[in-house]
Amino acid sequence: MSTEPPSSDKAASHVRSGPEIVADFVTSLKGDPKLDAETVATIEGLLKKGKLTFINLLKSLEDLRGKTGI
């Protein structure tokens, strides 16, 4: 066991929530030039609306695929 007292630094003791981690991850996707920008925007839009689920993502990406003619 550590003999050091607990840190009073709030940043060091902050445990990020799942939604925070997902939001940070989606934000990081925007910086990747290898990813399709419209796909990333679709994911980000669903996240912002609070509707990022497997089914909604699948439907949105199917709609996007139809628009791009892939």
C-alpha positions as CSV (number, residue, x, y, z in Angstrom):
1,M,0.0,0.0,0.0
2,S,1.0,3.6,-0.7
3,T,2.0,5.7,2.3
4,E,1.3,8.9,0.3
5,P,-1.9,10.9,1.3
6,P,-4.6,11.1,-1.3
7,S,-4.1,13.9,-3.9
8,S,-6.2,17.0,-3.5
9,D,-5.8,17.8,-7.1
10,K,-9.3,17.5,-8.7
11,A,-7.9,16.8,-12.1
12,A,-6.0,13.9,-10.9
13,S,-8.9,12.4,-9.0
14,H,-11.6,12.9,-11.7
15,V,-12.9,9.7,-13.1
16,R,-14.4,10.3,-16.5
17,S,-17.8,8.9,-17.3
18,G,-18.6,6.7,-20.3
19,P,-20.3,9.5,-22.2
20,E,-17.3,11.8,-21.7
21,I,-15.0,9.1,-23.0
22,V,-17.2,8.5,-26.0
23,A,-17.5,12.2,-26.7
24,D,-13.7,12.6,-26.6
25,F,-13.3,9.6,-28.9
26,V,-15.7,10.9,-31.5
27,T,-14.1,14.4,-31.4
28,S,-10.7,12.7,-32.0
29,L,-12.1,11.0,-35.1
30,K,-12.6,14.4,-36.8
31,G,-8.8,14.8,-36.8
32,D,-8.2,11.6,-38.7
33,P,-7.8,12.3,-42.5
34,K,-8.2,8.6,-43.3
35,L,-11.8,8.6,-42.1
36,D,-14.7,9.7,-44.2
37,A,-15.8,13.1,-43.0
38,E,-19.5,12.5,-43.7
39,T,-19.4,9.3,-41.7
40,V,-17.7,11.0,-38.8
41,A,-20.2,13.9,-39.0
42,T,-23.1,11.4,-38.9
43,I,-21.7,9.8,-35.8
44,E,-21.1,13.1,-34.1
45,G,-24.6,14.3,-35.0
46,L,-26.2,11.2,-33.4
47,L,-24.0,11.7,-30.3
48,K,-25.0,15.3,-29.9
49,K,-28.7,14.4,-30.3
50,G,-28.4,11.7,-27.6
51,K,-29.4,9.1,-30.2
52,L,-26.1,7.2,-30.8
53,T,-27.3,3.6,-30.7
54,F,-26.4,0.7,-32.9
55,I,-29.7,0.8,-34.7
56,N,-29.7,4.6,-35.3
57,L,-26.1,4.4,-36.4
58,L,-26.8,1.6,-38.9
59,K,-29.8,3.4,-40.3
60,S,-27.9,6.7,-40.6
61,L,-25.0,5.1,-42.4
62,E,-27.3,3.2,-44.7
63,D,-29.0,6.5,-45.6
64,L,-25.6,8.1,-46.1
65,R,-24.5,5.2,-48.3
66,G,-27.6,5.7,-50.5
67,K,-26.8,9.4,-50.9
68,T,-23.2,8.8,-52.0
69,G,-24.0,6.0,-54.4
70,I,-21.7,3.5,-52.9
